Amino acid sequence: MLNRDDFNKLLKKAHLTKKAFAELLETSYNTINAWGSNGREVPYWVQSWLTLYIENKDCKELKQLIKDNICKE
C-alpha cells in the first residue's frame, strides 16, 4: 500500500502537483490532499496509475528526442 510520503515522491517524479493530478482525474484537490492522512489510505490503483503515467511520459520524450535527432531530413 502506498503511504503519503511515497505518494508525494511519485507525484514529484511524475512532475505533477496534487492540483494537477486532481485535474487529470477530474476530482477535487481536497480529495487528493486527504489521501494518506487522518486514516484515509491512498487508493490501491494510484501507484500503478502514476507509474504508467511516468513511463508513458518518458516514452513520449524519448520518441521526440529520436524524431528530433535521428529522423531529420
Stockholm file with secondary structure:
# STOCKHOLM 1.0

chainA/1-73         MLNRDDFNKLLKKAHLTKKAFAELLETSYNTINAWGSNGREVPYWVQSWLTLYIENKDCKELKQLIKDNICKE
#=GR chainA/1-73 SS CCCHHHHHHHHHHTTCCHHHHHHHHTSCHHHHHHTTSTTCCCCTTHHHHHHHHHHHHHHHHHHHHHHHHTSCC
#=GC SS_cons        CCCHHHHHHHHHHTTCCHHHHHHHHTSCHHHHHHTTSTTCCCCTTHHHHHHHHHHHHHHHHHHHHHHHHTSCC
//
